[in-house]
Amino acid sequence: MSLAIQTLGLTKRFRKPRGFRAMMRHPFGCEEVRAVQDVNIAVEQGELLGLVGPNGAGKTTLIKLLSTLIVPTAGTATVNGYDLQEEGRIKASIGLVTGDERSFYWRLTGRQNLEFFAALSGCSGHEARHRIEEVLESMGLADRADERFQTYSTGMKQRLALARGLLHDPRILFMDEPTKSLDPTATHRLHRLIKEDLAGRQGKTVLLTTHRLEEAELLCDRVAIMDRGLIRVCGTLAELRGMVQRRDKYTLRVRGFSPRAEARISALPAITVLSVVEDGEVLLQFEVVGGEGLSEALDILHREGCRVLSMDRETTPLEEVFAHFTGGEGG
């Protein structure tokens, strides 16, 4: 098991103005906010877990806790088998990728930046040069490596950030909004790299935070929804959809649809029927709640001699699942 978190929590103290009179005597007061509350979750080796939630949900804070950048006020966690107190061992086994470009040196080239961060991690000489060439090649940056970082596009900067996170070939990757500010083409390339190469071919464990629900749906084996410091739910997309009242929509193109068939189908519970006549064919749209009624509708069509030419299914959108567990907050 690559990540195991048990009741991990963090309480922050923020300074808050108390009004003009209070400020005359006490310039600022303090207010406690629980940024992460009793998080319990496990991520298996080789799994790609997506962490989604509204702004301020605690996603980045959780990443920082697991990366040992900040210290929890309660609870325990193990990363690659190491307790959070074993800071050096954890940092040696993880890679951290963020959308923060300020951590690079803009006047240095991409290669020089990687040489600097490799030296910080204790890797130098021939080994460092060999590894830098590998990650530059895998990120598609080998031909631009000797250009200054400040000349890079947003997509190139993000790929260099990923290259930096992979310098020491970590078993676990923490990725905090890796596609933030990327255009669709750069996003697609990074998606393929994460899913097909890092998680697929190399078998790395990836914990990825994102505001893009479609990104989590496309990439992740499981999704955890976080809100107000709590993990509200975690599971596969099928499991999450099964936890809410599903409203699957089916569109059937039918030939030989009769008034009798329409009357019988319309009488079924939990089904809404909209029929549209097109060149002797009928387009039936079923909105099925909880998966009930579809088999009965198909049976009626069969018994009434109707021919189903095609059937399309539209499942419950992930946005509805997200809203269900976050009280309607948007991603």
C-alpha positions in Angstrom: 0.0 0.0 0.0 1.6 3.3 -1.1 -0.4 5.8 0.9 -2.3 5.1 4.2 -3.8 8.1 6.0 -5.4 7.7 9.4 -7.4 10.6 10.9 -5.0 13.1 9.5 -5.9 16.7 10.4 -4.5 20.2 10.4 -5.7 23.2 12.3 -4.6 26.6 11.0 -4.6 29.9 13.0 -5.5 32.9 10.9 -5.2 36.5 12.0 -8.5 38.3 11.7 -9.4 42.0 12.2 -11.8 42.6 15.1 -13.0 46.1 14.3 -11.6 49.6 14.8 -11.9 49.7 18.6 -10.5 46.3 19.2 -7.6 47.1 16.8 -6.7 50.1 19.0 -5.8 47.7 21.8 -5.1 44.4 20.0 -4.2 44.9 16.3 -5.4 41.5 15.3 -7.2 38.5 16.7 -6.8 34.9 15.9 -9.3 32.5 14.4 -8.8 28.7 14.1 -9.8 27.0 10.9 -9.7 23.2 10.4 -8.0 23.0 7.0 -8.0 19.2 7.0 -10.3 17.1 9.3 -10.0 13.4 10.1 -9.0 12.3 6.7 -9.0 8.5 6.3 -8.0 7.1 2.9 -5.7 4.5 1.4 -4.1 4.6 -2.1 -2.9 1.3 -3.5 0.4 0.9 -5.3 0.1 1.8 -9.0 -3.2 3.5 -8.5 -4.1 6.9 -10.0 -6.4 8.7 -7.5 -8.1 11.9 -8.3 -8.8 14.5 -5.5 -11.5 17.0 -6.4 -13.4 19.6 -4.5 -14.3 23.3 -4.3 -11.8 26.1 -3.8 -10.6 26.0 -0.2 -11.6 22.3 0.3 -8.2 21.4 1.6 -6.8 19.5 -1.4 -3.5 21.4 -1.7 -3.1 21.3 2.1 -3.4 17.5 2.1 -0.8 17.3 -0.6 1.6 19.5 1.5 1.0 17.3 4.6 1.8 14.1 2.7 4.9 15.8 1.1 6.1 16.8 4.6 6.0 20.5 3.7 3.8 21.2 6.7 3.3 19.2 9.9 -0.2 17.9 10.9 -1.7 18.8 14.2 -3.4 15.4 14.6 -3.4 11.9 13.1 -0.8 9.8 11.3 0.0 8.8 7.7 2.4 6.5 5.9 3.9 7.3 2.5 5.6 4.4 0.8 5.7 2.7 4.2 7.4 5.6 5.9 5.8 7.6 8.7 5.4 11.4 8.2 8.2 12.0 10.8 10.6 10.2 8.4 10.9 13.3 6.3 14.1 12.5 4.4 12.9 9.0 3.4 9.6 10.3 2.2 11.1 13.1 0.1 13.4 10.6 -1.5 10.5 8.4 -2.6 8.1 11.0 -3.9 7.9 13.6 -6.6 5.9 16.8 -6.2 4.5 18.6 -9.3 2.6 21.9 -8.9 1.5 24.6 -11.2 3.7 27.2 -9.5 6.3 28.6 -11.9 7.9 30.8 -9.3 10.0 28.0 -7.9 12.1 28.0 -11.1 14.9 30.3 -12.0 13.7 32.3 -15.0 17.2 33.3 -16.3 18.6 29.8 -16.2 17.9 27.3 -19.0 15.7 24.3 -18.5 18.7 22.1 -18.2 20.4 24.4 -15.7 17.3 24.4 -13.6 17.2 20.6 -13.5 20.9 20.5 -12.7 20.3 22.8 -9.8 17.4 20.8 -8.4 19.2 17.5 -8.9 22.1 18.8 -6.8 19.7 19.8 -4.1 18.4 16.3 -4.0 21.9 14.9 -3.7 22.3 13.7 -7.2 25.3 15.1 -9.2 27.9 14.2 -11.8 27.4 11.6 -14.5 24.3 10.1 -12.8 22.6 13.5 -12.7 23.4 14.3 -16.3 22.2 10.9 -17.5 18.9 11.2 -15.6 18.4 14.8 -16.8 18.7 13.7 -20.4 16.2 10.9 -19.8 13.5 13.2 -18.3 14.1 15.9 -20.9 13.6 13.3 -23.6 10.5 11.8 -22.1 8.9 15.3 -21.6 9.7 16.3 -25.2 12.0 19.1 -24.1 15.4 17.8 -25.3 15.6 20.2 -28.2 14.6 23.2 -26.0 16.6 22.3 -22.9 19.3 25.0 -23.4 16.9 27.9 -23.8 16.0 30.1 -20.9 13.1 29.2 -18.8 11.5 32.6 -19.3 11.1 31.9 -23.0 9.1 28.7 -22.4 5.4 28.5 -23.1 3.0 27.6 -20.2 2.9 24.0 -21.4 6.7 23.7 -21.6 7.0 25.1 -18.1 4.5 22.6 -16.8 6.4 19.7 -18.5 9.7 21.0 -17.0 8.0 20.9 -13.6 7.0 17.3 -14.2 10.6 16.6 -15.3 11.9 18.0 -12.1 9.5 15.8 -10.1 10.7 12.7 -11.9 14.5 13.4 -11.6 15.0 10.8 -8.9 12.5 8.3 -10.4 10.1 8.4 -7.5 7.6 5.6 -6.9 4.9 8.1 -5.9 3.8 11.4 -7.6 1.8 14.1 -6.0 0.4 16.4 -8.7 -1.4 19.5 -7.7 -3.5 20.8 -10.6 -0.9 19.8 -13.2 -3.0 21.1 -16.2 -3.8 24.5 -14.7 -3.6 27.2 -17.4 -2.8 24.7 -20.2 -4.4 25.0 -23.5 -6.4 21.9 -24.8 -3.5 20.6 -26.9 -1.0 20.7 -24.1 -3.6 19.3 -21.7 -4.2 16.3 -24.0 -0.5 15.6 -24.2 0.0 15.8 -20.5 -3.0 13.5 -19.9 -1.5 10.8 -22.2 1.8 11.1 -20.4 0.3 10.7 -17.0 -2.1 7.9 -17.8 -0.3 5.9 -20.4 3.4 6.4 -19.4 3.7 7.3 -15.7 0.7 5.3 -14.3 0.4 2.8 -17.1 3.9 1.8 -18.3 6.0 2.8 -15.3 3.3 1.8 -12.7 3.8 4.9 -10.5 1.3 5.7 -7.8 -0.3 9.1 -8.6 -2.4 11.4 -6.3 -3.7 14.2 -8.5 -5.8 17.2 -7.5 -7.9 19.0 -10.1 -10.8 21.4 -10.5 -11.7 19.8 -13.8 -14.2 17.0 -13.2 -13.9 15.7 -16.8 -10.1 15.4 -16.1 -10.7 13.2 -13.1 -13.3 11.2 -15.1 -10.8 10.6 -17.9 -7.7 9.8 -15.9 -8.4 8.4 -12.5 -9.0 4.8 -11.2 -10.9 6.3 -8.3 -12.0 9.8 -7.3 -12.2 11.3 -3.8 -14.4 14.3 -3.3 -13.1 16.7 -0.6 -15.1 19.6 1.0 -14.4 21.8 4.0 -11.4 19.7 5.0 -13.2 16.3 4.8 -13.2 13.5 2.4 -16.9 13.2 1.7 -16.7 10.1 -0.4 -14.2 8.0 -2.4 -14.7 5.3 -5.0 -14.8 4.5 -8.7 -17.0 6.6 -10.9 -19.5 3.8 -11.1 -19.6 3.5 -7.3 -20.0 7.3 -6.8 -22.9 7.4 -9.3 -24.5 4.4 -7.5 -24.5 6.4 -4.2 -26.8 9.1 -5.6 -30.2 8.7 -7.3 -29.2 7.9 -10.9 -31.1 9.5 -13.7 -29.8 7.6 -16.8 -31.1 8.8 -20.1 -31.7 6.5 -23.0 -32.5 7.5 -26.6 -34.0 4.7 -28.7 -34.7 4.9 -32.4 -37.7 2.6 -33.1 -39.6 1.5 -36.2 -43.2 0.2 -36.1 -44.1 2.1 -32.9 -47.8 1.9 -32.3 -50.2 4.0 -30.1 -50.8 0.8 -28.0 -47.0 0.5 -27.4 -46.8 4.2 -26.5 -49.7 3.9 -24.0 -48.2 0.8 -22.3 -44.7 2.4 -22.0 -46.1 5.7 -20.8 -47.8 3.8 -18.0 -44.5 2.5 -16.6 -43.3 4.3 -13.4 -40.1 6.4 -13.4 -40.0 6.7 -17.2 -40.6 9.9 -19.2 -41.4 9.3 -22.9 -40.9 11.9 -25.6 -41.7 10.6 -29.1 -40.7 12.3 -32.3 -41.7 11.0 -35.7 -39.0 11.1 -38.3 -39.5 9.3 -41.7 -41.7 6.6 -40.3 -39.4 6.1 -37.3 -39.9 7.2 -33.7 -37.3 8.6 -31.4 -38.0 7.6 -27.8 -36.2 9.3 -24.9 -36.4 7.6 -21.6 -35.3 9.2 -18.3 -34.9 6.2 -16.0 -34.5 6.8 -12.3 -32.4 4.3 -10.4 -32.1 2.0 -13.4 -35.7 0.9 -13.1 -38.1 0.5 -16.0 -35.8 0.1 -19.0 -36.0 -3.7 -19.3 -39.8 -3.5 -19.0 -39.9 -0.9 -21.8 -37.8 -3.0 -24.1 -40.0 -6.0 -23.3 -43.1 -4.0 -24.3 -41.5 -2.9 -27.6 -40.6 -6.5 -28.4 -44.1 -7.8 -27.6 -45.8 -5.0 -29.7 -43.7 -5.9 -32.7 -41.5 -2.8 -32.6 -38.0 -2.9 -33.9 -35.2 -1.0 -31.9 -32.8 0.3 -34.5 -30.3 1.9 -32.0 -30.0 2.8 -28.3 -27.7 5.4 -26.7 -27.2 5.9 -23.0 -26.3 9.1 -21.1 -25.3 8.4 -17.5 -25.5 10.7 -14.5 -23.0 13.5 -15.1 -20.1 13.7 -12.6 -21.2 17.3 -11.9 -24.4 16.0 -10.3 -22.4 13.6 -8.2 -20.0 16.4 -7.2 -22.9 18.7 -6.3 -24.6 16.0 -4.2 -21.6 15.5 -1.9 -20.5 19.2 -1.7 -23.9 20.8 -1.2 -24.0 22.2 -4.7 -20.6 23.9 -4.7 -19.1 24.2 -8.2 -15.7 22.8 -9.2 
